[in-house]
Amino acid sequence: AGRCFGKKAVNSLIEKNSTAKLCCLSISGAYLFTDEDAARLIETYASSLQSISFQACPLLGDKFLRALQQHMSGGRLLELSLQDMAFTADQLDMLASSRSVFQAIKSLTFQSLAGLTDDKLALILEAAGDSLDSLNVSHNFELSDATLSSIRQYNPCVKALVLDGVKELTAAGLETMFTPNLEGLPPPPKLKVLKLSSVDHQAVTDEVLRLVTANVSVQEMTASSAGSYTGSRGGGGLTVLDIQGSSLVTDTALEQLVETSANTLEEINISYCPLITDQGLGYLVSKVGNQLISMKVWGCAQLSDDFFDGHDRINDRTLKIEGAWMKKSGMKSFR
């Protein structure tokens, strides 16, 4: 929005459309958008607002958060996204204490919120409970394995989990989160989307991914005469997996993906995963269904033309492989 969305825009919106039912409020980059004006918008449209998203709006603070507390409690809010916001520690405490705001939340994004800690986030996750379906807490550098424990304890129904850039996560923490039958803990979440890009390079392992995929509720898969797996697209399985920068992941993880997500996997990012080979990736492409449309392999110098010019879907233009410049069928491909 830049300088285009300031006090005049807010006044015009409220004065001319005060009777409108505004369901979604999404504003990005509005550096003239004040704390007071954000509060006014929420107060005016509280009866119909279900989704609120602010990104890089540096003037928002106490008044905005107080308006959330006063006007968006009682299960009205279904989606909240706050990205690249400059809240103080006290303001984050205010957000964490707004429990009734989160009691029916389905989608929650707290991305790049300096000062967001495990303890503050745990209060919010506890308030959200099993209503939470999607969680993105990427690029929050004070979060650790303790947040994984909170997710498992409070949010068993989460289906999409984005933890990109959370550097303090460990393999032990991820294994504990996805290990079944731990005394005193509910079952691990059955994820559809998992993004662990640019976490610590040793945090994601074959064992972590084995546990993640083992928790997926998979319908029986049968092998077709062509050698690929067939079955209901409605079954369980990951649809999106991003493990960019994971130096310990091998072809074994790809084999596990085939066993559990052959009918569901649509996007995979294995960029900068040096132990993935031509054979492993070729096997995955040959066995996963045609719903797979996106594959990212940036920084995988170990992959060769044996894969890029020899995989089973070389003539299928619906499969986009990023990280390799590909020519027409039958010609060499270039990274």
Secondary structure as UniProt FT lines:
FT   HELIX           2..4
FT   HELIX           7..17
FT   TURN            18..19
FT   STRAND          24..28
FT   TURN            31..32
FT   HELIX           35..45
FT   TURN            46..48
FT   STRAND          51..55
FT   TURN            58..59
FT   HELIX           62..71
FT   TURN            73..76
FT   STRAND          79..83
FT   HELIX           89..96
FT   HELIX           99..102
FT   TURN            103..104
FT   STRAND          107..111
FT   TURN            114..115
FT   HELIX           118..128
FT   HELIX           129..131
FT   STRAND          134..136
FT   TURN            138..139
FT   TURN            141..142
FT   HELIX           145..154
FT   TURN            156..157
FT   STRAND          160..162
FT   TURN            164..165
FT   HELIX           171..178
FT   TURN            183..184
FT   STRAND          193..195
FT   TURN            197..198
FT   TURN            201..203
FT   HELIX           206..214
FT   STRAND          222..223
FT   TURN            225..226
FT   STRAND          229..230
FT   TURN            233..234
FT   STRAND          240..242
FT   TURN            244..245
FT   TURN            247..248
FT   HELIX           251..261
FT   TURN            262..264
FT   STRAND          267..269
FT   TURN            271..272
FT   TURN            274..275
FT   HELIX           278..287
FT   TURN            290..291
FT   STRAND          294..296
FT   TURN            298..299
FT   TURN            301..302
FT   HELIX           305..308
FT   TURN            309..310
FT   TURN            312..315
FT   TURN            317..318
FT   STRAND          320..322
FT   STRAND          325..326
FT   TURN            329..330
FT   STRAND          333..334
//
